Amino acid sequence: MTSRPKNRAWELPLARLAFAAALLAGLACGEKAEPDLGTMRRALGPGELFINEVHANPDAVSGDTNGDGVLSENQDEFVELVNATSSPLEVSGVSLSDATSSRFTFPPGAVIPAGEAAVVFGGGAPRGDFGNAARFGLVFTASLGLNNSTPDHVVIQQGAVELDRVEFANPADGISLNRNPDGDPAGALVAHDTVPGAVGGYSPGARVDGRPFARHLFGADPEIGLTSGGVAVEISGSGFSEGLLAVHFKRQGAIAASPGFQRRSSSLVVAVAPPFTEGPVDLEVVDDEGSIVGAGLFTYVTSFPSPDAGLPPDAGLPRDAGLPPDAGLPRDAGLPPDAGLPRDAGVLPHDAGLEPDAGVAPEPELDSGFPPIDLPEPELDEPDAGRRPAAPAPAPDGALGCSAGGAGGWGFGLLALFGLGRRRR
């Protein structure tokens, strides 16, 4: 007798279904797919991100570079990196190494704005602005362990691609090594105090003269004002020079100059808003170093919104309009609940001398007419003998009941259910 080959065309769709079930079970049991940041950021080119300053030999007496109030020759070491481009750079995964090992890797989501700096200290609890690095969350700590007396180098890499490298030996005590010209990726690495315009022996996160690498407008307070103008606006930013020249409020070619302004500090300017048409405007601060623009930081309005704008719950009616709850009657109209009787009228005090069950007849016992039956106690060898095993605890609401067999437990159970692992004949 000849047997016909079995039709197994149904096994492929079922295999796909079971595979999908296993995948869903794995996701539900906590096996979540993480995005591959390596595929989301672009490859950095030479000179786009570079090492601008290295401090390998902090002074043991006055070298508190990280500003935490603790002098440490290790924790006060630092490396400063600068974005040389006109666009933000996503640098997560970029690593920093020395001659010994990899010392630091930028965390996921780390972005250095155009022209800005990030700084990595050797440890401690850094306190300070460090240019604009602290504001942008670009101050980090890691165990650097840079050499003081023997040659060393610092390298930054993106994967296996080397982005920049600096080499040094026997740096001066308390003096960092900085690019000259400052902020130039092609500049030579020299002693910080020899760079033109330098102030002090180091400048983590900032230029050699202490100014931020880039100038910004961060915000305005208040953010709105009347079209008639006249309100004093505090403009926060960075890098305002002492030679303040003008403050402009502008929109799409229309520009109005502030009638009065003042520089309070390198990070604060106060300006009187000029009259302007309704809508958002850009702010521009002009000084002897150029101009800084912040888009849409201030908005002109024709009137301030009223606190009770819109229809109030009572629709403008007085709160006592219509019939009040008591309809004008006095609150004690009619008989009160106790009908004028004192609260303790006719009531015996708790300790009136009566026993708790005084005057109460005991409940009679019921006689069924049958003799009592003594039932023997069951003899159990163990406390839990004879009992059913406890049911397993139910899975929490929303859980899929993942077992110790793995995240795809019930997914692979479907494989068995559909017979995908059975022996072929």
C-alpha positions as CSV (number, residue, x, y, z in Angstrom):
1,M,0.0,0.0,0.0
2,T,1.5,3.3,-1.1
3,S,1.2,6.2,1.4
4,R,0.7,9.7,0.1
5,P,3.1,12.5,1.2
6,K,1.4,14.7,3.8
7,N,0.6,18.3,2.9
8,R,2.7,20.5,5.2
9,A,1.8,23.8,3.6
10,W,0.1,24.8,6.8
11,E,3.2,24.6,8.9
12,L,4.9,27.7,7.5
13,P,2.1,30.2,8.4
14,L,1.8,28.6,11.8
15,A,5.6,28.8,12.3
16,R,5.4,32.5,11.5
17,L,2.5,32.9,14.0
18,A,4.4,31.1,16.7
19,F,7.5,33.2,16.1
20,A,5.5,36.4,16.4
21,A,3.9,35.2,19.6
22,A,7.4,34.3,21.1
23,L,8.6,37.8,20.1
24,L,5.6,39.5,21.7
25,A,6.1,37.4,24.9
26,G,9.7,38.4,25.1
27,L,8.8,42.1,24.8
28,A,6.1,41.8,27.4
29,C,8.4,40.1,29.8
30,G,10.8,43.1,29.8
31,E,13.1,42.3,26.9
32,K,12.8,45.8,25.3
33,A,14.7,46.7,22.2
34,E,16.9,49.8,22.7
35,P,17.6,52.2,19.8
36,D,21.0,51.9,18.3
37,L,22.5,55.3,18.8
38,G,25.4,54.4,16.5
39,T,23.0,54.4,13.6
40,M,21.4,57.7,14.6
41,R,24.4,60.0,14.8
42,R,26.6,60.9,11.9
43,A,30.3,60.2,11.6
44,L,32.4,63.2,12.8
45,G,35.0,64.6,10.5
46,P,38.6,65.7,11.4
47,G,38.8,68.9,13.4
48,E,35.0,69.1,14.1
49,L,35.5,68.0,17.7
50,F,38.9,68.7,19.2
51,I,40.9,68.8,22.4
52,N,41.5,72.5,23.3
53,E,42.9,72.3,26.8
54,V,44.5,69.6,29.1
55,H,45.4,70.1,32.7
56,A,47.5,67.1,33.9
57,N,49.3,68.8,36.9
58,P,47.0,70.8,39.2
59,D,48.7,72.8,41.9
60,A,48.4,71.1,45.3
61,V,47.8,74.5,47.1
62,S,45.8,76.6,44.8
63,G,44.6,74.2,42.0
64,D,40.9,73.7,42.8
65,T,40.0,73.8,39.2
66,N,36.6,72.0,39.6
67,G,35.5,74.5,42.3
68,D,34.3,72.0,44.8
69,G,36.4,73.4,47.6
70,V,38.7,70.3,47.7
71,L,42.3,70.4,46.5
72,S,43.1,67.1,44.7
73,E,45.9,66.5,42.2
74,N,43.7,63.8,40.6
75,Q,40.2,65.2,40.8
76,D,41.3,68.7,39.6
77,E,42.7,67.3,36.4
78,F,40.6,68.1,33.3
79,V,40.3,67.8,29.5
80,E,38.3,70.4,27.5
81,L,36.8,69.5,24.2
82,V,35.3,72.1,21.7
83,N,32.8,71.8,18.9
84,A,34.5,73.7,16.0
85,T,31.4,73.6,13.7
86,S,28.4,75.9,13.3
87,S,26.0,73.1,14.1
88,P,25.3,71.0,17.2
89,L,27.3,67.8,17.4
90,E,25.8,64.6,18.9
91,V,28.8,63.0,20.7
92,S,27.4,60.1,22.6
93,G,29.8,57.2,22.4
94,V,32.8,59.3,21.7
95,S,35.6,58.1,24.0
96,L,38.5,59.8,25.7
97,S,41.7,57.8,26.3
98,D,45.3,58.2,27.5
99,A,48.4,56.1,27.0
100,T,47.1,53.6,29.6
101,S,43.4,53.0,28.9
102,S,40.0,54.5,28.0
103,R,39.0,57.0,30.6
104,F,35.6,58.4,29.6
105,T,32.8,57.9,27.1
106,F,30.1,60.5,26.5
107,P,26.7,59.2,27.6
108,P,23.7,58.7,25.2
109,G,22.1,62.0,24.1
110,A,25.1,64.2,24.8
111,V,25.1,67.1,22.4
112,I,27.6,70.0,22.2
113,P,26.1,73.1,20.7
114,A,27.8,75.0,17.9
115,G,31.0,76.5,19.0
116,E,30.6,75.3,22.6
117,A,32.8,73.2,25.0
118,A,32.5,70.2,27.2
119,V,34.8,69.6,30.1
120,V,35.7,66.3,31.8
121,F,37.2,66.6,35.3
122,G,39.2,63.9,37.1
123,G,36.5,63.6,39.9
124,G,35.0,65.5,42.7
125,A,31.7,67.5,42.6
126,P,32.3,70.3,40.1
127,R,30.7,73.7,41.0
128,G,30.6,76.6,38.6
129,D,29.5,77.7,35.2
130,F,32.6,76.6,33.3
131,G,31.7,78.9,30.4
132,N,28.4,77.6,29.2
133,A,29.2,74.0,29.8
134,A,27.2,73.7,33.1
135,R,24.1,75.3,31.5
136,F,24.2,72.8,28.7
137,G,24.8,69.8,31.0
138,L,28.3,69.3,29.6
139,V,30.4,69.0,32.8
140,F,31.5,65.4,33.5
141,T,33.8,63.5,35.9
142,A,35.9,60.4,35.3
143,S,39.1,58.9,36.6
144,L,41.6,60.5,34.2
145,G,45.0,59.7,35.9
146,L,47.1,61.9,33.5
147,N,50.9,61.6,33.8
148,N,52.9,64.5,35.1
149,S,56.5,63.4,34.8
150,T,56.5,61.0,31.9
151,P,55.2,61.5,28.3
152,D,51.5,61.0,27.9
153,H,48.8,61.7,25.3
154,V,45.1,62.2,25.2
155,V,43.0,60.8,22.3
156,I,39.3,61.2,21.4
157,Q,37.7,58.6,19.2
158,Q,34.4,57.7,17.6
159,G,34.5,54.0,17.4
160,A,37.8,53.1,15.9
161,V,38.2,56.5,14.2
162,E,40.6,58.9,15.9
163,L,39.2,62.4,15.9
164,D,42.0,64.3,17.7
165,R,45.2,63.6,19.7
166,V,47.5,65.8,21.8
167,E,50.8,64.7,23.3
168,F,52.6,66.3,26.3
169,A,55.4,65.7,28.8
170,N,56.4,67.4,32.1
171,P,53.6,70.0,32.2
172,A,54.3,73.0,34.6
173,D,52.8,72.8,38.0
174,G,49.4,74.4,38.2
175,I,49.4,75.5,34.5
176,S,47.3,73.8,31.9
177,L,48.2,73.2,28.3
178,N,46.0,75.1,25.8
179,R,45.7,75.6,22.0
180,N,47.3,78.7,20.6
181,P,45.4,80.4,19.1
182,D,42.8,79.6,21.6
183,G,39.9,77.5,20.1
184,D,41.9,76.7,17.0
185,P,42.0,72.9,16.3
186,A,45.3,73.5,14.3
187,G,46.9,75.5,17.1
188,A,49.9,74.2,19.0
189,L,49.6,73.0,22.6
190,V,51.4,75.6,24.8
191,A,51.3,76.7,28.5
192,H,48.0,78.4,29.2
193,D,49.5,81.6,30.6
194,T,51.5,82.2,27.4
195,V,48.4,82.3,25.2
196,P,47.5,86.0,24.2
197,G,44.8,87.4,26.5
198,A,45.0,84.6,29.0
199,V,43.9,85.2,32.6
200,G,45.3,82.7,35.1
201,G,46.7,79.3,34.7
202,Y,43.7,77.4,33.4
203,S,40.1,78.0,32.1
204,P,38.0,74.8,32.1
205,G,35.0,75.1,29.7
206,A,35.9,78.7,28.8
207,R,38.3,80.7,26.7
208,V,41.7,81.6,28.1
209,D,40.3,85.0,29.3
210,G,37.4,83.3,31.1
211,R,34.7,84.2,28.6
212,P,32.3,81.5,27.2
213,F,33.3,80.0,23.8
214,A,29.9,81.1,22.3
215,R,27.6,83.9,23.1
216,H,23.9,83.3,23.6
217,L,20.6,84.9,24.6
218,F,18.7,82.5,26.9
219,G,15.5,84.3,27.9
220,A,13.6,87.4,28.8
221,D,11.7,88.4,32.0
222,P,8.9,89.3,31.6
223,E,8.2,87.5,28.3
224,I,5.2,89.6,27.3
225,G,4.4,93.3,27.2
226,L,1.9,95.8,25.8
227,T,2.3,97.1,22.3
228,S,2.6,100.6,23.8
229,G,6.0,99.5,25.2
230,G,7.6,100.9,28.4
231,V,8.2,97.7,30.3
232,A,11.7,96.9,31.6
233,V,12.9,93.6,30.2
234,E,15.7,91.6,31.8
235,I,17.6,89.7,29.1
236,S,19.7,86.8,30.3
237,G,22.5,85.5,28.2
238,S,26.3,84.9,28.1
239,G,29.3,86.9,26.9
240,F,27.9,90.5,27.1
241,S,30.8,92.8,26.8
242,E,31.1,96.1,28.6
243,G,30.8,98.0,25.4
244,L,27.0,97.7,25.1
245,L,25.7,99.6,22.0
246,A,22.1,98.8,21.4
247,V,19.2,96.5,22.1
248,H,16.7,95.8,19.3
249,F,13.2,94.3,19.2
250,K,12.6,93.0,15.7
251,R,10.4,90.9,13.4
252,Q,10.7,90.1,9.7
253,G,12.6,93.3,8.8
254,A,10.8,95.6,11.2
255,I,13.1,96.8,13.9
256,A,12.6,99.0,17.0
257,A,15.5,100.2,19.2
258,S,15.1,100.2,23.0
259,P,15.0,103.8,24.3
260,G,17.0,102.7,27.4
261,F,19.3,99.8,28.2
262,Q,22.0,98.8,30.7
263,R,24.5,96.0,31.1
264,R,24.3,94.6,34.6
265,S,26.8,91.8,34.0
266,S,28.3,89.6,31.4
267,S,25.1,87.5,31.6
268,L,22.4,90.2,32.1
269,V,21.2,93.2,30.2
270,V,18.1,95.3,31.1
271,A,16.3,97.1,28.3
272,V,13.0,99.1,28.0
273,A,10.7,97.7,25.4
274,P,9.8,100.1,22.6
275,P,6.3,100.3,21.1
276,F,5.8,97.5,18.6
277,T,3.0,95.7,16.8
278,E,1.3,92.7,18.3
279,G,3.0,89.3,18.2
280,P,6.3,87.6,19.1
281,V,9.6,89.4,18.3
282,D,13.3,88.5,18.3
283,L,15.7,90.2,20.7
284,E,19.1,91.4,19.6
285,V,21.9,92.7,21.9
286,V,24.6,94.7,20.1
287,D,28.0,95.4,21.7
288,D,31.5,96.1,20.6
289,E,32.1,92.4,19.9
290,G,29.1,92.0,17.6
291,S,25.5,91.0,18.0
292,I,23.6,88.2,19.7
293,V,20.1,87.2,18.6
294,G,17.5,85.3,20.5
295,A,14.5,84.2,18.4
296,G,10.9,84.8,19.8
297,L,12.0,85.7,23.3
298,F,9.4,88.5,23.8
299,T,5.8,88.8,22.8
300,Y,3.7,92.0,22.4
301,V,0.0,92.0,23.3
302,T,-2.7,94.7,23.0
303,S,-4.0,93.9,26.5
304,F,-3.2,91.5,29.2
305,P,-5.7,88.7,29.6
306,S,-8.2,89.2,32.4
307,P,-8.0,86.6,35.3
308,D,-11.8,86.0,34.8
309,A,-11.6,85.9,31.0
310,G,-14.3,83.6,29.6
311,L,-17.6,82.7,31.1
312,P,-17.4,82.3,34.9
313,P,-19.3,79.4,36.5
314,D,-22.1,81.8,37.7
315,A,-22.4,83.5,34.3
316,G,-22.3,86.9,35.9
317,L,-25.2,86.4,38.2
318,P,-24.9,87.4,41.8
319,R,-24.2,84.5,44.1
320,D,-27.5,85.0,46.0
321,A,-29.6,85.4,42.8
322,G,-32.8,83.3,43.0
323,L,-34.1,81.5,46.0
324,P,-31.4,80.7,48.6
325,P,-31.4,77.3,50.2
326,D,-33.3,78.3,53.3
327,A,-35.9,80.4,51.3
328,G,-35.5,83.2,53.8
329,L,-36.7,81.1,56.8
330,P,-34.7,81.2,60.0
331,R,-32.5,78.2,60.5
332,D,-34.5,77.1,63.6
333,A,-37.9,77.4,61.9
334,G,-40.0,74.4,62.8
335,L,-39.2,71.8,65.4
336,P,-35.6,70.9,65.9
337,P,-34.7,67.2,66.0
338,D,-34.9,67.0,69.8
339,A,-38.2,68.9,69.9
340,G,-37.0,71.1,72.6
341,L,-36.1,68.3,74.9
342,P,-32.7,68.4,76.6
343,R,-30.2,65.9,75.1
344,D,-30.1,63.8,78.3
345,A,-33.9,63.8,79.0
346,G,-35.1,60.4,80.1
347,V,-31.8,58.7,79.4
348,L,-30.0,56.7,82.1
349,P,-26.3,57.4,82.5
350,H,-23.9,54.6,81.5
351,D,-23.1,53.8,85.1
352,A,-26.6,53.7,86.4
353,G,-25.9,50.6,88.5
354,L,-27.2,48.1,86.0
355,E,-25.2,45.1,85.0
356,P,-24.4,44.9,81.3
357,D,-26.9,42.1,80.8
358,A,-29.4,43.2,83.5
359,G,-33.0,42.5,82.6
360,V,-32.1,40.6,79.5
361,A,-33.1,36.9,79.4
362,P,-30.6,34.5,78.0
363,E,-31.3,33.1,74.6
364,P,-33.0,29.7,75.1
365,E,-31.2,26.7,73.8
366,L,-32.9,24.9,70.9
367,D,-33.7,21.2,71.4
368,S,-33.7,19.2,68.2
369,G,-34.9,16.0,69.9
370,F,-31.8,14.1,68.7
371,P,-29.0,12.9,70.9
372,P,-25.7,14.7,70.5
373,I,-23.1,13.1,68.2
374,D,-19.4,13.2,69.0
375,L,-17.3,13.4,65.9
376,P,-13.7,12.2,66.2
377,E,-11.0,14.6,65.3
378,P,-9.1,13.7,62.1
379,E,-5.7,12.3,62.6
380,L,-3.2,14.1,60.4
381,D,0.5,13.2,60.1
382,E,1.5,16.6,59.0
383,P,-0.1,20.0,59.6
384,D,-0.8,20.4,55.9
385,A,-1.7,16.8,55.2
386,G,-4.9,16.2,53.4
387,R,-5.0,19.8,52.1
388,R,-4.9,20.7,48.5
389,P,-1.7,22.4,47.3
390,A,-2.0,26.2,47.2
391,A,-2.9,27.6,43.9
392,P,-0.1,29.6,42.3
393,A,-0.4,33.3,42.9
394,P,-2.1,35.1,40.0
395,A,0.0,37.3,37.7
396,P,-0.3,41.0,38.4
397,D,-2.8,43.0,36.4
398,G,-1.5,43.4,32.9
399,A,1.3,40.8,33.3
400,L,1.6,38.0,30.9
401,G,2.6,35.4,33.4
402,C,6.2,35.0,32.4
403,S,7.8,31.9,33.9
404,A,11.3,31.0,34.9
405,G,11.6,29.2,31.6
406,G,12.3,32.4,29.8
407,A,10.7,35.5,28.4
408,G,9.3,33.8,25.4
409,G,7.7,31.0,27.5
410,W,4.2,31.0,26.1
411,G,5.5,31.9,22.7
412,F,7.4,28.7,22.6
413,G,4.5,27.0,24.1
414,L,2.6,27.8,20.9
415,L,5.4,26.1,19.0
416,A,4.7,22.9,20.9
417,L,0.9,23.4,20.5
418,F,1.1,23.6,16.8
419,G,3.4,20.6,16.7
420,L,6.2,22.4,14.9
421,G,8.8,20.4,16.8
422,R,7.3,17.0,16.1
423,R,9.2,14.3,14.3
424,R,8.7,14.1,10.6
425,R,7.8,10.8,9.1
